[in-house]
Amino acid sequence: MLDILKKGGPILWIIILLSVFAVAIIIERLLYFRKIKVDEEKLFLRIKGAVEKDHFDEALSICDSNVSPLSALMKVGIEHRNLPAHLQKEMLKDAARQEIPQLERYLTPLGTIAHISPLLGLLGTVTGNIEAFGILGGGRSLGDPSILANGISEALLTTAAGLIVSIPAVIFYNHLVKKVETILIKMESQVNEMIVLLKGRHSKEQKPAPAPMEQEIPSLSPRLVRRTEGLRHSGNMAGISGRRTSGAGERR
């Protein structure tokens, strides 16, 4: 093993170091996605049932006990449940955007390793061939063919090492990127579902106000009724006396 590492030269050591970083990133990302893996449908139904019953503390405790991007979004929506619908949507979108860096963590270095490993292998091939042709040009290989073999082995070893590191790195990189895209699509759907849930709750709380009752015209007080009847009686008596006076004048 040490002989192979020695023949590969410094470029092989660089490729091996990159492979260690790639393995560490892959293991960390797989453990992270396993940690946040929850049954989204079941979790959403539990939170929905608690919100519909106005048990907001219970809904927040459910979110805290289930660490995932979905629970983080739900928690933000519940904490800002009294805001208007458009502000709730903006808050949920901001929360979703804040989850993206954690989901895409270390994916850029992994993609870089997957792309540069074969290039480093190609570089090792070039340097190995340069050394081999330099030996041929000097004529030293005629006396000792092992000197020429060292240059050719460096070229082949670095190429093989670059491909061995690059192929698994590309496979896992694409797998992890696809997983992130799937989670982001689910988060976008969950934002809309959460807005509909909170909007439905607001519509239940804001019951239409009862129509104002028509004010009844207050009835006249008994005293006012008696006064009105007295005025009518006085008017009738005055009319009768006036007719009598006019009739007496005519007879004269």
Secondary structure as a PSIPRED ss2 file (coil, helix, strand):
# PSIPRED VFORMAT (PSIPRED V4.0)

   1 M C   1.000  0.000  0.000
   2 L H   0.000  1.000  0.000
   3 D H   0.000  1.000  0.000
   4 I H   0.000  1.000  0.000
   5 L H   0.000  1.000  0.000
   6 K H   0.000  1.000  0.000
   7 K H   0.000  1.000  0.000
   8 G H   0.000  1.000  0.000
   9 G H   0.000  1.000  0.000
  10 P H   0.000  1.000  0.000
  11 I H   0.000  1.000  0.000
  12 L H   0.000  1.000  0.000
  13 W H   0.000  1.000  0.000
  14 I H   0.000  1.000  0.000
  15 I H   0.000  1.000  0.000
  16 I H   0.000  1.000  0.000
  17 L H   0.000  1.000  0.000
  18 L H   0.000  1.000  0.000
  19 S H   0.000  1.000  0.000
  20 V H   0.000  1.000  0.000
  21 F H   0.000  1.000  0.000
  22 A H   0.000  1.000  0.000
  23 V H   0.000  1.000  0.000
  24 A H   0.000  1.000  0.000
  25 I H   0.000  1.000  0.000
  26 I H   0.000  1.000  0.000
  27 I H   0.000  1.000  0.000
  28 E H   0.000  1.000  0.000
  29 R H   0.000  1.000  0.000
  30 L H   0.000  1.000  0.000
  31 L H   0.000  1.000  0.000
  32 Y H   0.000  1.000  0.000
  33 F H   0.000  1.000  0.000
  34 R H   0.000  1.000  0.000
  35 K H   0.000  1.000  0.000
  36 I C   1.000  0.000  0.000
  37 K C   1.000  0.000  0.000
  38 V C   1.000  0.000  0.000
  39 D C   1.000  0.000  0.000
  40 E H   0.000  1.000  0.000
  41 E H   0.000  1.000  0.000
  42 K H   0.000  1.000  0.000
  43 L H   0.000  1.000  0.000
  44 F H   0.000  1.000  0.000
  45 L H   0.000  1.000  0.000
  46 R H   0.000  1.000  0.000
  47 I H   0.000  1.000  0.000
  48 K H   0.000  1.000  0.000
  49 G H   0.000  1.000  0.000
  50 A H   0.000  1.000  0.000
  51 V H   0.000  1.000  0.000
  52 E H   0.000  1.000  0.000
  53 K C   1.000  0.000  0.000
  54 D C   1.000  0.000  0.000
  55 H C   1.000  0.000  0.000
  56 F H   0.000  1.000  0.000
  57 D H   0.000  1.000  0.000
  58 E H   0.000  1.000  0.000
  59 A H   0.000  1.000  0.000
  60 L H   0.000  1.000  0.000
  61 S H   0.000  1.000  0.000
  62 I H   0.000  1.000  0.000
  63 C H   0.000  1.000  0.000
  64 D H   0.000  1.000  0.000
  65 S H   0.000  1.000  0.000
  66 N C   1.000  0.000  0.000
  67 V C   1.000  0.000  0.000
  68 S C   1.000  0.000  0.000
  69 P H   0.000  1.000  0.000
  70 L H   0.000  1.000  0.000
  71 S H   0.000  1.000  0.000
  72 A H   0.000  1.000  0.000
  73 L H   0.000  1.000  0.000
  74 M H   0.000  1.000  0.000
  75 K H   0.000  1.000  0.000
  76 V H   0.000  1.000  0.000
  77 G H   0.000  1.000  0.000
  78 I H   0.000  1.000  0.000
  79 E H   0.000  1.000  0.000
  80 H C   1.000  0.000  0.000
  81 R C   1.000  0.000  0.000
  82 N C   1.000  0.000  0.000
  83 L C   1.000  0.000  0.000
  84 P C   1.000  0.000  0.000
  85 A H   0.000  1.000  0.000
  86 H H   0.000  1.000  0.000
  87 L H   0.000  1.000  0.000
  88 Q H   0.000  1.000  0.000
  89 K H   0.000  1.000  0.000
  90 E H   0.000  1.000  0.000
  91 M H   0.000  1.000  0.000
  92 L H   0.000  1.000  0.000
  93 K H   0.000  1.000  0.000
  94 D H   0.000  1.000  0.000
  95 A H   0.000  1.000  0.000
  96 A H   0.000  1.000  0.000
  97 R H   0.000  1.000  0.000
  98 Q H   0.000  1.000  0.000
  99 E H   0.000  1.000  0.000
 100 I H   0.000  1.000  0.000
 101 P H   0.000  1.000  0.000
 102 Q H   0.000  1.000  0.000
 103 L H   0.000  1.000  0.000
 104 E C   1.000  0.000  0.000
 105 R C   1.000  0.000  0.000
 106 Y C   1.000  0.000  0.000
 107 L H   0.000  1.000  0.000
 108 T H   0.000  1.000  0.000
 109 P H   0.000  1.000  0.000
 110 L H   0.000  1.000  0.000
 111 G H   0.000  1.000  0.000
 112 T H   0.000  1.000  0.000
 113 I H   0.000  1.000  0.000
 114 A H   0.000  1.000  0.000
 115 H H   0.000  1.000  0.000
 116 I H   0.000  1.000  0.000
 117 S H   0.000  1.000  0.000
 118 P H   0.000  1.000  0.000
 119 L H   0.000  1.000  0.000
 120 L H   0.000  1.000  0.000
 121 G H   0.000  1.000  0.000
 122 L H   0.000  1.000  0.000
 123 L H   0.000  1.000  0.000
 124 G H   0.000  1.000  0.000
 125 T H   0.000  1.000  0.000
 126 V H   0.000  1.000  0.000
 127 T H   0.000  1.000  0.000
 128 G H   0.000  1.000  0.000
 129 N H   0.000  1.000  0.000
 130 I H   0.000  1.000  0.000
 131 E H   0.000  1.000  0.000
 132 A H   0.000  1.000  0.000
 133 F H   0.000  1.000  0.000
 134 G H   0.000  1.000  0.000
 135 I H   0.000  1.000  0.000
 136 L H   0.000  1.000  0.000
 137 G H   0.000  1.000  0.000
 138 G H   0.000  1.000  0.000
 139 G C   1.000  0.000  0.000
 140 R H   0.000  1.000  0.000
 141 S H   0.000  1.000  0.000
 142 L H   0.000  1.000  0.000
 143 G C   1.000  0.000  0.000
 144 D C   1.000  0.000  0.000
 145 P H   0.000  1.000  0.000
 146 S H   0.000  1.000  0.000
 147 I H   0.000  1.000  0.000
 148 L H   0.000  1.000  0.000
 149 A H   0.000  1.000  0.000
 150 N H   0.000  1.000  0.000
 151 G H   0.000  1.000  0.000
 152 I H   0.000  1.000  0.000
 153 S H   0.000  1.000  0.000
 154 E H   0.000  1.000  0.000
 155 A H   0.000  1.000  0.000
 156 L H   0.000  1.000  0.000
 157 L H   0.000  1.000  0.000
 158 T H   0.000  1.000  0.000
 159 T H   0.000  1.000  0.000
 160 A H   0.000  1.000  0.000
 161 A H   0.000  1.000  0.000
 162 G H   0.000  1.000  0.000
 163 L H   0.000  1.000  0.000
 164 I H   0.000  1.000  0.000
 165 V H   0.000  1.000  0.000
 166 S H   0.000  1.000  0.000
 167 I H   0.000  1.000  0.000
 168 P H   0.000  1.000  0.000
 169 A H   0.000  1.000  0.000
 170 V H   0.000  1.000  0.000
 171 I H   0.000  1.000  0.000
 172 F H   0.000  1.000  0.000
 173 Y H   0.000  1.000  0.000
 174 N H   0.000  1.000  0.000
 175 H H   0.000  1.000  0.000
 176 L H   0.000  1.000  0.000
 177 V H   0.000  1.000  0.000
 178 K H   0.000  1.000  0.000
 179 K H   0.000  1.000  0.000
 180 V H   0.000  1.000  0.000
 181 E H   0.000  1.000  0.000
 182 T H   0.000  1.000  0.000
 183 I H   0.000  1.000  0.000
 184 L H   0.000  1.000  0.000
 185 I H   0.000  1.000  0.000
 186 K H   0.000  1.000  0.000
 187 M H   0.000  1.000  0.000
 188 E H   0.000  1.000  0.000
 189 S H   0.000  1.000  0.000
 190 Q H   0.000  1.000  0.000
 191 V H   0.000  1.000  0.000
 192 N H   0.000  1.000  0.000
 193 E H   0.000  1.000  0.000
 194 M H   0.000  1.000  0.000
 195 I H   0.000  1.000  0.000
 196 V H   0.000  1.000  0.000
 197 L H   0.000  1.000  0.000
 198 L H   0.000  1.000  0.000
 199 K H   0.000  1.000  0.000
 200 G H   0.000  1.000  0.000
 201 R H   0.000  1.000  0.000
 202 H H   0.000  1.000  0.000
 203 S H   0.000  1.000  0.000
 204 K H   0.000  1.000  0.000
 205 E H   0.000  1.000  0.000
 206 Q C   1.000  0.000  0.000
 207 K C   1.000  0.000  0.000
 208 P C   1.000  0.000  0.000
 209 A C   1.000  0.000  0.000
 210 P C   1.000  0.000  0.000
 211 A C   1.000  0.000  0.000
 212 P C   1.000  0.000  0.000
 213 M C   1.000  0.000  0.000
 214 E C   1.000  0.000  0.000
 215 Q C   1.000  0.000  0.000
 216 E C   1.000  0.000  0.000
 217 I C   1.000  0.000  0.000
 218 P C   1.000  0.000  0.000
 219 S C   1.000  0.000  0.000
 220 L C   1.000  0.000  0.000
 221 S C   1.000  0.000  0.000
 222 P H   0.000  1.000  0.000
 223 R H   0.000  1.000  0.000
 224 L H   0.000  1.000  0.000
 225 V H   0.000  1.000  0.000
 226 R H   0.000  1.000  0.000
 227 R H   0.000  1.000  0.000
 228 T H   0.000  1.000  0.000
 229 E H   0.000  1.000  0.000
 230 G H   0.000  1.000  0.000
 231 L H   0.000  1.000  0.000
 232 R H   0.000  1.000  0.000
 233 H H   0.000  1.000  0.000
 234 S H   0.000  1.000  0.000
 235 G H   0.000  1.000  0.000
 236 N H   0.000  1.000  0.000
 237 M H   0.000  1.000  0.000
 238 A H   0.000  1.000  0.000
 239 G H   0.000  1.000  0.000
 240 I H   0.000  1.000  0.000
 241 S H   0.000  1.000  0.000
 242 G H   0.000  1.000  0.000
 243 R H   0.000  1.000  0.000
 244 R H   0.000  1.000  0.000
 245 T H   0.000  1.000  0.000
 246 S H   0.000  1.000  0.000
 247 G H   0.000  1.000  0.000
 248 A H   0.000  1.000  0.000
 249 G H   0.000  1.000  0.000
 250 E H   0.000  1.000  0.000
 251 R H   0.000  1.000  0.000
 252 R C   1.000  0.000  0.000
